[in-house]
Amino acid sequence: MMKTMNGRKSSTFFQETRMMFMTKTNRSKKRSRSSSCSSCSCSSSEEIPTLVLPGKEFLEKILESRKRNEDMIAFYSSYINAITTEPAAMVIMVDEHGFHRGHAVFDTCAVDVESGNAQDLSAHLERFQNSRIEAKIPLPIGWTIEDVENRVRETIKVARGVVHSSKEKQGLSAIQCRFYLCAGTGGFSLSLKECTHGSTFYCVCVKRSIEKTIMRSRGLYARTTPIAIKNKPFCTIKSTNYLQNAMIQNDAEENDCDLGIWVKNDVVLEGPSANVAFVDDENQFIAPKIDDVLDGVTMRRCFDFIEKGLLLDLGISSAIRKDCSFKALIRENRAKEAMMVGSVIQCKSIEKWDGILIGNKEYVVAERLKNLLEMDARGEK
């Protein structure tokens, strides 16, 4: 008797529990259907059916639905050998190996709007060439590196024309040119063999975007990142594989910092999109060796400025690459200044690193290098 009663009680319990669960689930579904949709302008009180559209209508729908990105100025695609100034049309194919396999390299340079000077473009093209050889990506069929340069300059010319003819020119002194070489289209495998049309080249000019945190009057707040470092050869190839870099940046922001920096066995390496440099307690300008970091073109210019004696009045007479000890420079406060150097940021001082104040907040070297780089970008000697 007891066994039967326990069985009935157990059965009733599970039935009641199941009914409660179904009731809660139904309420949840109703709430989700009636909740407002923050990502689009549609009404989400009812389910929206998925459309099946012919190609032309599909493309028209994309053009209609994509909000205009005012930062994107001009775009070139070797897929159709044409330039567009319509941001919604700046697209790549879904079977592009550079998209779904990350088999792509890129480079970027600053462009002065008035003069059209593309800062250190030859050096960026040289690095671009080295990266694509290492990544085993051929140039588009029939192209030479001179063709790459020509497409870059053509895109820059169109972009400058757009800026000069627009009302937005006021306050916009520089644009950023980014160019990419992807393995090509043709399928979803790893092999280049299916890219029968050859590699594809893209170039886009955008308003020079500097993160709001970098525009602050204070120096940057840095954090030693816990994200795994890139090993050779991936740390010296400028590829589009930036997952680790993105993770570094987001980890830093989650911890109230502006950026993260790789440190390996006490040796400072680099940030997610810029190189690191220091002024030590002997007034030497020092930067990490390029063995395990990207050979920064903008950092090379900083070395050139110092070798030309342009910082002698600040007591900086030499610049060297060496293993930069995090313990000595930051924890033991031997760094008078620390800074990030790159084509977008140019040069920006680091005020705190892992909560440790660096120097005495007089970032004279970083400020001088920033001014010299800005003049260099304008083509001024």
N, C-alpha and C positions, 0 to 999 in steps of 0.2 A: 504493500500500500504506500509506504513512504517513498519507495522507488518511483512509483507512478506519479505521485504528487510532485516529487522533485523534477521529474521529467516534464510535467505540465507547466510547473512554475518556470522552468528553464525555457521551455518553448514560448510561453507568454512573454517572458523578459526579452528574448531576442526579437520577437515580433514588434513589441513596443519600441525597442531601440531602433529597429529598422525604420519604423514609421517616423520617429523623431528625426533620424538622419535624412530621410527623404524630404520631410517638411523643411528642414534647414537648407538643404540643397536647392529646393525649388525657390525659397525666399532669396537665396544668394543669386540664383540665375536671374530672377526678376530685377534684383538690385543692379546687377551688372548690365542688363539690357537697358535699364532706364537711366543709368549713370551718364554724365556728360562725357564726351570724348574730347580730351585735351589736345590730341595730335592732329585733328582735322575739323572741318567746319560742318561735318555731317551730323544729322540727328541720330543718336544711337538708341532711340526708344524701340527700334525694331532692327532685326538683322538685315544687313545689306547684302544682296546677292552678288557673287563674283561674276564679273562680266567676261564674256568671251568676245574679243573684238578682232576685226581684220587689221592687218599691219598698219595701214595708213591711219585708221581711226585710233589705233593704239598709240601711235606716235603723236597724233594731235592731242590726245588725252594727256599725255605726259607734258607736252608744252603748256597746256591749259592749267594743269594742276600744280606744276612746280612753281613755287614762289621765286621771283627773280632774286638772284644773289648779286647784289650790287658790287661785291668785292671782286667778282670774276669779270675780266675785261675782254680778253681775246683768247681763242683756243685754236690750235692747229692739230689736225689728225692726218697721219700719212695713209690711213685706211681709205680716205677719199681725196687726199692731197688738197685740202682746203682749210681755210680759216673762217671761224664764225665769231660774232660778238654777241650772240644770243646764249646766255648762260644755260637755259634749259636744253639746248642742243649740244652742250659740251659733255658728250657721253662716250663710253667705250662699250664694246660687245661683251656679253656675259661669258662667252667662251674664250675670252682673252686670257692667256696664261698668266699675264701680269696681274690679273684680278684673282682668278681662282686658285693659282698655285704660287703667287708671289714671285714669279720668275721675271723680275724686272729690276732695272737700276734707274737712278735719277740724279739730277743735280739742280742747283738753284743759284741765282745771282741777283743782286740788287741792280735796279736800273733807274737812273736819274731821269725824271720826266722832262725837264727842260733840255738838257744836252743830249739825251739818248744814250749816254755812256752806260755800258753794261759792265759793272765792276768785276774785273779779273775774269772775264768770260773765257779767255784762252786757258787759264789755269783750271777753271771749272770743266771745260771741255776735255782737257787732258785727264783729269780725274775720272770724268764720265767714261772716257775711252778705256782707261785701266779697269774700271769697275765692270764694264760690259764684257771685256775679255775674260776677266776672272769668273764672271757669272755665266760664261759660255753663251752669250747672246750676240748673234751676228747683226750687223747694221741692216736696215731694209734693203731689199734686192736692188743692186745697182748703185747704192749710196756710198759715199765716202764721208769722213768726218767733216769735210768742208760743206757737204749737203746738210748735215745736222746744224752747223753754224748758220748757214743761210736761212734755214727754216726758223731758227731761233730769232734771228735778226728781223726777219719778215714779220713774225708774230709781235715782236716788240714794237716795230714801226706802226702796225695796225693799232695796237694797244695805246700807244702815245697819241695817235690821231683821235681815238675815242675820248681819251682824257682831255685833250686840248679843246675838243668840240663840245664837251659836256659842262654842265653847271657845277659839277662836283670837283672841278680842278682846284678850286680854292683849298689850300691847306694840304694838297696831295703833292708832295715833292718827289716821291719815289714809288716805284712799283716793284714787284717781285716776279721774276721769270723762273718758272719751274719746268724742266723738261725730262721726259721719261722715255725709256726704251724698253718695250715689253717683248717677250718671246714670240707673241703672235696669237692669232685665232685659229680655230680648226677642230677643237674638241676639248675633252676634260681629262686627258691623261697627263703624264709628266713629261713625255717625250716631245722633243722639238720636231720630230719627223711628221707629226700631224699638222704642224703649222706650215702648210704647203704654200701659203701666200707670203711667207717670210715674216720677219719681225715687224712691229708697228712702233711708230714714234709719235709722241704727243708733246705738245708744248702749251703751257697756259700762263698768261700774265694776270696777276691779281694785285689788288691794292696791297701795299706792303703791310702785312699784319703783324703787329707786335702785341703780345698778350697784355691785357690791362695790368696784370701784376708787374710786368716788366716796365711799364710806364710810370710806376710809382716813383716818387721822389727819393724814397729810401732805397737801400740796396736790397738784393734778393735774399730770401730765406731759403737755405738749402738743407737737404736731408740726405744722409748716407742711405742709399736705397737697399732694401733687402732683396730686390729682384735680381735673378741670376744674370751674370754678365754674358756678353757675346764673346765667343771664342773665335780664333782664327779659322778660316779667312773672313768670317762673317763680320768681324769688328772693323775690318779695313775696306770692305766693299760697301759702297753707298747704295744699298738696295732698298726696295720698298717694304722689306720685312721689318716693320716697326712695331710689332706687337709688344716686345719687351720695352721699347721706348715709351709707348703709350701707357703701359702698366706702370713704369717709373713715374711718369708725370701724374697719373691719377693717384698713385700711392702718396706722392708728395702733397697733392692738394687735399687728400683725406686727412693728412696730418698737419694742416695749416702751414704748408710750405709752398714756395713758388716752383721748386724743381727738385728732382733727386739727382744724385751723382753716384756713379759706380766707384767703389773702392775695393781693391783686391789685395789681400795680405798686406794691408797698411799702405799700399800704393794707390794714389789717386789716379783714376783713369779719365772719364769724361761724363758729360751730361747726356740727356736724351736727344738733344738737337744742337749742341754747341760744345766747344772745347773748354777746358779749365786752364787758368794760368794764375800765377802768384808773383808777388814781390816779396822776397824773403828778408830776413833781418840783416843781410849783407847788401841789400839794395840790388839784388840780381833779379831779373825777370826770368822766371822759370816756368816751363810747361812740361807735361808728361811726354815720354818718348812715344813715337808714332808706331812702335811695335804692336801695341794692343789697342790703339785708338785710331779713329779716322783722321787722316792727314788733312787738317782743316786749312782751306785756302785763305780764310780771313786771318787765321793765326799766323800763316806765313807772312802776310802783310805787316802784322804787328812786329814780327822779327825784323822785317825790312826797315821799318821806321826806326827801330832801336839801333840797328847796324848803321843807319845813316846819321845817327847822332841827334835825332829829333826829340829825345827825352833826356838829353844830358843835363839840362837845367833842373831836372827833377832828381838828378843823381843816378839815373839809370843809364849805364854805359854798356851793359852786356845782356844777352839773352841766350839761354841754354835750355836744351831738353835733357831731362834727367828723371829718375824715379823720385816722385814727389811724395814724401812721407806724410800721411794724414796725421799721425801722432805728433810729429815734430812741428808741422806747419799750423795745425789747428788746435790740437789739445794742449800743446806746449806754447802756443801763441807766438810762433816764430814768423808767421806771415804778417807783413804789414798791410798787404792787400790781397784779396782773392777776387777773381772775376771770371765771367763767362764770355766767350768770344765765338761769334758765328755770323753768317751772312745776313740773318734776319735781325738778331739782337745787336749786331755789331760788337759792342763791348759794354758790359754792365757789371758793376761791382756786386760782390756777395757780402752782405752785412753780417749774417749769422749762419752758422753751419752746425747742425745738431744742437741748436740753442746756444752755441758759443759765439760771442761777439768777436769779430775779426778786426784787428787794428784799432784805430781811434776814430773811425768814420770819416777820415779825410782820404777820399778815393781819388787822389790827384792823377795817378798813373792811368787808372781806368778811364777817367774823364778825358785825359789827353788823347788816349788811344781811340776813344769814341769819336772825338772831334776830327782826328786825322783820318779815320775810316770814313766818316761822313764826307769829308773833303775829297777823299779818294773816289768815293762813289759818284761824286759830281764831276769827276775828271779833272779836279784841280790839283796842281802840283805844289 
